[in-house]
Amino acid sequence: MTKKLYLSFLLLLISIGTYAQKTITGTVGDATGGLPGVSVLEKGTSNGVETDFDGNFTLQVRENAILVVSFIGMKTQEVTTAGKTTFQIVLKEDSEQLEEVVVTAQGIKKSKKALGYAITKLESDEVAKKPEADLARALQGKIAGVSIGAENGQTGSSSPIRIRGSISLTQSNNPLIVVNNVPFNGLLRDIDPNDIESMSILKGFNAAVLYGSEGRNGVILIQTKSGNGKIGESKTTASFSTTTYVNSVSQLPDYQNTYGQGQEGTFIPSFLSVWGPSFDSIDEVVHPYSGLSDIFPEYENAMVPYEAKPNNVRNMFREGLGTIHSLSVSTSTEKQAFNLSAGYTDEKGIIANNDLKRFNIGIGGNAQISDKFNLSATLNYSTRKVNRVQSQEIFRRTFYLPRNIDLTELPYQNPVTGESVYYRNDTNPLWVLNNSGVSDDKVRVFGTINANYKFNDNFNVSYRVGYDNEQTDTFDYSNKGGFNDDAFKTGYLNLDYIKEVVVDQTVILGYNKDLTENLNLEAQVGVNSKLTSRKRISSDSQGQIVYGFLRPNNYYTSQSGYYTSKENIAGAFGQFQLGYKNYLYATLSGRNDWGSTVEKENRSLFYPGASISFIPTSAFNFGENSIVNYLKIRGAYATSSGFPEVYSTRTSLLIDANRFASADGSLPVTNRFSRQFANPDLKPELHKEFEVGLETKMFKNRVSLETSLYKRISEDQIVEAPLAVSTGYDFQVINLGRIDNKGIEVDLGIDIFKNDSFKWNFRNIFTADESLVVKTTPSGAPIRLTADRWAVEGQPIGAIVGSYALRDEEGNLLISGNGSSTRVGEVISSDDVGLPDRVIGDPNADWRLTNINTVSYKGFTLSAQLEYRHGGEISSRAVEDLLERGVTRDTENREGSFVIPGYLADDDTGEILLDPNGNKIPNTIQMNGLRTVFSNYYNPNDLSMWDASVFRVREVSLSYSFVPKNGQKFPFKNIDFTLTGRNLWYNAPNFPKYVNFDPENDGGLGRNNVPSTKRISLGISATF
């Protein structure tokens, strides 16, 4: 009995010893001090913690446990706890980051060191918690080689994206968006920025060659939180963020408040321009609506003080409020993971009736079915409703309202009929704002399934399918009641329903094997099919019957349309990479596409690619004290293509029930061919690119540099060739045009200071690119792209074409010396003498520079993004209007007379006039301020041309992150507060001083439009 008790006691002691726990504490850091967020895990268990802000941790572990300490960018360490309870752990940087893995084309994960092309990766904190409903605008200035514009300042307006410029004259230049490895048919503003895990930008043809023609304009790869559940560790986390922001006008012109409405010093109540008498010269004037006493009797014979309304333009705007809420929940076990994310955005624009509401919800799951089989899936549902206004119709008059009239103090419509009322014969801008608009209501279902099976250590196969269903309802309307414009006068209603379904399927077979001790082969071959089905139902109604009732049956005429199409692109691709001793990589890649929008003999097109990557710091011993810690030299070549739009190779037959009317009033149905003559020989566009680059880290990794140079040739451009009227057609689509592009991209980062508690990073992003239109049409005729932008042989793409002022050989202006009394002394324009328009400017920037300073001190981080765009020109009607109408302080000094420098010339021919001695005659003709600028100096388009260089404070943010110390009990793991301002200030120094014009707005076209906005936000986020 005693022996049994003794044995039991001994076993108990052994058991207690085996399962005895102890509490350990410690600090984890690097050479500069403590590191927050380091994973400290008891090996072989799910027991672990993350270090707090100062790098401290506390953990209960078993006796003799081994700690696995890991952190991104650092070498993982294993530390034994035997005989110790306190630890000071110093992690070492993986200086070359040799095993940094990035997601590349077709979702293939590659070691970044092996890539022979440029790729830029952005983390979630660079785009999340910004006061922007559009993800694209949160990316502005952050990526070398990428330009992101703004259509205008309306909420919900588009943001054009160009990666390495434009390569096509007539086809789309928008990049491909890929979400969770599947092409996404929507826009960046359809995606919740707070659901993004990471983003990668593929800029060149080689990087995107596996996507074929779809990737010709570059690729934006997005991995979402809902689509990236990580298995292997049992834990559940949740995060919630909310951002509230104020949306306001960035800058308005500095208006003069000295002179009022009229002409040449005389008050004219119906006049638009502000060249009337000074405000101190008249006490009272007639009420602006005194002529509308039949509608508003109270204004009959009314008088009002003749005084400036300093805020008459600003009062047209409002402070828009925006809120963005986001929730993310993830849970995982050793073999399963599940993610859920949801977001809601509500933003009001700076003008009434302009707003955006977006809802996103996504779920994703990842399961390791067996050691060889992995299955993952995502399902996303989103809605986005945007209400927009007729911006150009509203603002074509608003910015130069007479200084003595404030429209917000006056009625804008007849209370009985609903018609527009205004002080002059025009449609009141406020009537347009409240009686017309465009509403887009979009619903999307986007889902993916990914399956991967590993045959053995060398072979694996993956299958991926994506389903993207987008349905858009557009409601574009105007009530009747406008003054003299046919559309607004009679009213219209355009309804449009578009359904587009894309099914994208890909199968990839992968192979990875060490052929010898020093030589590795990594290969992928696959096939892809993208089937796109479109359906469109529309109606166009004109002539409203009853004011305010917006239904097609309330219009005198209504036409309906129905359109369907199907397009399929099938492709086979391959990629073969040889790696030698982890410092030399050569890759051959290619894809063959078969497109359905051309005839059979032109459907098959192969685009090859080749790249090389060499890492000298791995090949040679640079020494531990070398200033160069990492160096990679790379080069790549690849091709791509662009298939034409549907129905360009076949003659289309149109059925028209309203083209002719019989004598009895009936409408016979007629058939006719379309304006386009079919071209069965039409081929896809062909694009080629050569790229070289360098990537390096120096001075103990405190300086990082990535740079690329590229050259592109885009041939067989798809253009419209005009046809003779005798053919019965207007044009034929042919292959002819060519565009060349070249550029340089630089991303330089410097850690100026880096120690335990203080860090200062200085990042510079530089881009310079040039384009050249080599060929347009058979006759060399220019091709109009948009507004005043053209493709002209021998010029950059998008060259500005317009009228120009006549000049002598020395560049002096030619002034009318013998015209009528209203012409003498005016600048002679090419229009005046019948000369054709010509290229007058290049809107493309010479170069762009972004500087991002980030300073961190303990839990505080201050960041400022400053930008400068150099060069490029804009022929701006908006600025011309401000000057000609005399509303800004630039025109305040108007008393006296003015003489335009130049020489006199014949008003009809432009020939220089000579005096009796044969000498040119200087202009001495004096004019008042009105005649000098209005319908005179700025008449030629090239004189209303300004250099679009601009300085900008794109973003400033201040954040504080609170991470509880070990032992402190809070309901959250961390909480962050962020104060952000965007587009806080800009200055375009080459424009007239007081117009405060933003060259980025209106897509750089210089028209009157909704001005750019500035945003100030406060965001709070917490992780549990």
Sequence and secondary structure as in RCSB ss.txt:
>XXXX:A:sequence
MTKKLYLSFLLLLISIGTYAQKTITGTVGDATGGLPGVSVLEKGTSNGVETDFDGNFTLQVRENAILVVSFIGMK
TQEVTTAGKTTFQIVLKEDSEQLEEVVVTAQGIKKSKKALGYAITKLESDEVAKKPEADLARALQGKIAGVSIGA
ENGQTGSSSPIRIRGSISLTQSNNPLIVVNNVPFNGLLRDIDPNDIESMSILKGFNAAVLYGSEGRNGVILIQTK
SGNGKIGESKTTASFSTTTYVNSVSQLPDYQNTYGQGQEGTFIPSFLSVWGPSFDSIDEVVHPYSGLSDIFPEYE
NAMVPYEAKPNNVRNMFREGLGTIHSLSVSTSTEKQAFNLSAGYTDEKGIIANNDLKRFNIGIGGNAQISDKFNL
SATLNYSTRKVNRVQSQEIFRRTFYLPRNIDLTELPYQNPVTGESVYYRNDTNPLWVLNNSGVSDDKVRVFGTIN
ANYKFNDNFNVSYRVGYDNEQTDTFDYSNKGGFNDDAFKTGYLNLDYIKEVVVDQTVILGYNKDLTENLNLEAQV
GVNSKLTSRKRISSDSQGQIVYGFLRPNNYYTSQSGYYTSKENIAGAFGQFQLGYKNYLYATLSGRNDWGSTVEK
ENRSLFYPGASISFIPTSAFNFGENSIVNYLKIRGAYATSSGFPEVYSTRTSLLIDANRFASADGSLPVTNRFSR
QFANPDLKPELHKEFEVGLETKMFKNRVSLETSLYKRISEDQIVEAPLAVSTGYDFQVINLGRIDNKGIEVDLGI
DIFKNDSFKWNFRNIFTADESLVVKTTPSGAPIRLTADRWAVEGQPIGAIVGSYALRDEEGNLLISGNGSSTRVG
EVISSDDVGLPDRVIGDPNADWRLTNINTVSYKGFTLSAQLEYRHGGEISSRAVEDLLERGVTRDTENREGSFVI
PGYLADDDTGEILLDPNGNKIPNTIQMNGLRTVFSNYYNPNDLSMWDASVFRVREVSLSYSFVPKNGQKFPFKNI
DFTLTGRNLWYNAPNFPKYVNFDPENDGGLGRNNVPSTKRISLGISATF
>XXXX:A:secstr
 HHHHHHHHHHHHHHHHHH EEEEEEEEEETTEE TT EEEETTSS EEE  TTSEEEEEEETT EEEEE TTB 
 EEEE TT SEEEEE  B TT TT EEE GGG EEEGGG  S EEEEEGGGTTT S SSHHHHTTTSSTTEEE  
S SSTT    EEESS   SSS    EEEETTEEE S GGGS GGGEEEEEEE SHHHHGGGGGGGTT EEEEEES
TT    SS EEEEEEEEEEEEEEE     B  SB SBBTTB  TT  SB S BGGG SEEE TTGGGTTT GGGT
T EEE    TTTTGGG   EEEEEEEEEEEEE SSEEEEEEEEEEEEE SSTT EEEEEEEEEEEEEE SSSEEE
EEEEEEEEEEEEE  HHHHHHHHTT  TT  GGGS  B TTT  B  SSSS  HHHHHHHEEEEEEEEEEEEEEE
EEEE SSSEEEEEEEEEEEEEEEEEEEE S  SS HHHHH EEEEEEEEEEEEEEEEEEEEEEESSSSEEEEEEE
EEEEEEEEEEEEEEEEEEESSTT  SGGGEEEEEEEEEEEEEEEEEEEEEEEEEETTTEEEEEEEEEEEETTS G
GGSEEEEEEEEEEE HHHHS   TT SEEEEEEEEEEEEEEE   TTSSS  EEEESSS   TTS    EEEE S
EE  TT   EEEEEEEEEEEEEETTTTEEEEEEEEEEEEEEEEEEEE  GGGT SEEEEEEEEEEEEEEEEEEEE
EEEESSSEEEEEEEEEEEEEEEEEE STT   EEEETTEEE TTS TTEEEE  B B TT  BEEESSS TTTTT
SB BGGGGT   EEEE  S SEEEEEEEEEEETTEEEEEEEEEEE  EEE HHHHHHHHTT BGGG    S B  
 SEEE TTT  B B TTS B B    B HHHHIIIIIT SGGGGEEE  EEEEEEEEEEEEE   TT   SSSEE
EEEEEEEEEEEE TTS TTT   TTGGGGT  S    EEEEEEEEEEE 
